[in-house]
Amino acid sequence: MKDQYFGDINDYRKYGLLRAIIRTCEFRPLVAWMLTPDDGSTDGKFISYLKHPEKWSRHDPVLFQTLKELLASKQERRVSLIENADLLPKAEYFCSHVPDSASDRCSWFNLLNQRAQGSDFVFLDPDNGLEVKSKVYGGKGSSKFLYWREVEALWASGKSLLIYQHFIREKRLTFIQRMLEALRGATPGSFVEAFSTPHVVFLMALQPEHREFHEAIISSVQETWGGQIQHWELTRAQQDAPVGSP
């Protein structure tokens, strides 16, 4: 995650998904932004949706209006604005920037793990998503990725997980299926599913004791975000088409 993305259309969907999950459960969430420095690109400029409340506000009127007001205030765009707005009830936040070097990354993750002790649900928001072969742990640019060793450690500590993942140049149905299978392998005993938007998929692994919330989560997301966020179960990931572009 980069501060420059704050409030764009992808952020609106992301915060909306988190709010839909949190309001149906008894979770004590930790939001780990996995921040990296802004890069000066035009990414995050997609805020024109805020000029069209007739189309967008119905999904989450409170969230829509708050983001509109925050961006209109001309404050510097940063994720701390969402924290101060109290839009994610009961949430704790871990805001430390992710380092590249292996030793610093290990220390960073240890702090994250400690911060998560009081939570039972962790949202991980890397720039790109889960690790790829071309970015080894500790290498240049590795800060943009979440590593499976970190997923496994958080899972072993009893946390349910939601992970931000960009789509790559692979057939989307195949990619979702593959990532869900990999997540299930890294989280023994989990119930895995996914939520997709036009450019991103969110991978979720529920601890066995949290599976009771599954149906309520799905209903909440579908009722408020129909047409923008689509739900996938592992067994359905090769059967249906993903949501189209807005």
N, C-alpha and C positions, 0 to 999 in steps of 0.2 A: 504494500500500500504506500502511496505517496500523498502528501498533503494536497498537492495540486489537483487531485481527483475529487476532493471533497465536494459533495453536492451535485455531481453530474448525474446523468440518467442512470448509469450503472450503480451509483451510490444509492439513489432513491430505491431501486429494486432491492439492493443488498440490505439496507436498513429495514425496508419493508418486510423482507423475508425474516430477518431476525426478530422484528416486532411480532410477526405472526406466530413464530415459534414460541417466543418467550411468554406471550399472553395466554397461551393454552396450557402451560406447564408450571411446575413448581421449581424450575431450574434456577440455580444461582449462576448466571453466566459470567465467564471471563472473556473479554474481547481482546485478542492479541493482534494488534494492527500490523505487526511485522513491517514497520516503517523503514523505508529507504529514502535517500535524499531526492528532492525534486530534480528533474533533469532538463527543465527548460523547454520541453516539447509542448505540443498543443494538446496532448492527452489531458483529459479532464475538462475540456472546454464545452462539452456537450450539455449545456444547461438551458437550451431553448425550450425544453419541455415545460419549464416553469412559466412560460408565456401562454400555456394552453391548459389552464385548470379544468376546462370542460372535458378534456380527454384523460388527464392524469391524476387529478386530485381525488377522484372517487376511490382509488385503490387504498389510500391512507390519507384522509384529509388533514389530520393533525401533523403527520410527517411532512406532507407536501407544503403546508403553510409555513411550518417552522424552517424548512430548508429555503424556501423563497425569501423569508425575512432575513435569515442569516446571510444569504448571498447578496441581498439588497443592501445590507448594512455596510458593505465595502470593507469588512474586516478581512484580514489575511486568511486565505483558505487553509484550514488545518483541521485535522480530525478531532482535536480537543473541543471544537465547537459542538459536535454532536454529544460529547460527554457532558458538557455543561448544560445542554438543553434537556437533559434527563429524559431522553426519548426511549432509552432501553432500560426498563425498570429492573432494579436490583443488580445491574451489571457493574462489574469491576473492569478495569482496563489495564493493559500492559502496553506501554507506549515506547519502550526503548528501541532505538534504531538497531536493525539487524546488521552485524558485522560480517565481513567475508572470511577472515582468517579462522582456521579451525579452533584454535584455543579460545579466541574471543567468542566464537559462536557457541562453544560449549558452555562458557560462563554465562552468556546471554540466555541460553536455554535453561540452565540451572535456575536462574532468576525467574524465568517464566514459570517453570515447574513449581517453584516455591510459591509464587503469586497465585497459582491455580489451586493451592491446597484447600482454600475455602469455597471453591466452586465445583460444580458437578457437570458443567457444560462449557466447552471451550470453542470459541470461534477463532480460526486461524486465517489471516488475510494476507498471504504472500503476494508479491507483485504478479508473479506468473502462475504459481501453483506448485504442484508436487515436483520433486526432483526429476531431472532428465540426465541421460548418460553424458551429455556434453558439458555438464556443470557439476564437477566433483565437489564433494563436501570440503569446504575450506578454500576453494579456488575462487578466482576473480569472477564476480557476478553471482556467486552462490547465495548471496543475501536475498536474491529475488525468489528463492525457492524454499519450500518446506521439505524436509527430508524424512524418509520413512522411519528412521531411528527415533525421530522426535514424535511422530505419530504413535509409534509403538510404546514409547515411554509414557506419554500422556494417557493412552488407553490403559496401560497396566496400572496406572494410579487411580483408575476408576472414573475417568471422565468420558462423557459422550462428546462427540466431536462434529464440527461443521467446518469444511475446508473450501476456500475459494480457489477455483481452478479455471484458467483460461482454456478455451477450446484451442486445439492445434490443427494443423493441416492433416486431418484424418477424418474419415467419415464419422459424423457425430454419433450415430447410433453405436458404431463399433467402439468409439472412444469412451462413451459413457459406460458401456458394458465392461470394457477393459479396466477402467478406473474403479468401478464398483467392485469388480472381482479382486483387484489388487488391494483395495481398502478392506474388504472382508478378510483377506489373508493376513493383513497387518493388525487386525483387531479381532482376535479369537472370541467367538461367542456373540459377535455383534449382529445387529439388524441394520443392514445398509440400504440406503436409498439416495436419490439425487434430485436436485431441483435445477432446471435449466432456464436461462434467459437467452436472448439472441446471441450473446457473445461469451457467456460464462456458464459454468456448471458448478453447483455447490454440492459437495459430497458429504453425506451425513452418516455417522456410525453411532447407533444408540446402544448404550450398555443394556444388558438383559433386564435390569430393574427399571429401565426407562422405556421399554418397549410399550408399556401400557399407554404412553402418550402419543403413540404413532398415529392412530386414527384422528385424534384431535388436532394434531399438527397438520396433517394433510387437509382436513376440512377447513382449517383456518386459512391456510395458504390459498387453497382453491377458491374459497368464498371471496377473498379480498383481492387476489392477484390473478384471477382467471384471464387468460390471453396474454399475460406477461411472464408468468413463472409457471413452468410445467413440472409436474412431479413424475419421477421415474423410480420404479422398483427394479431390482436386478433382473427379474424374470420378464419384465416388459421392455427392457432397454433395446431389444432388437425388433420390436413389433410396431411401435408407433413413431410418428414423425415429430421432431423437435419443434418448439415454438418458432414462428417466423419473425422476421425483422419488424420493428415498429413502423 
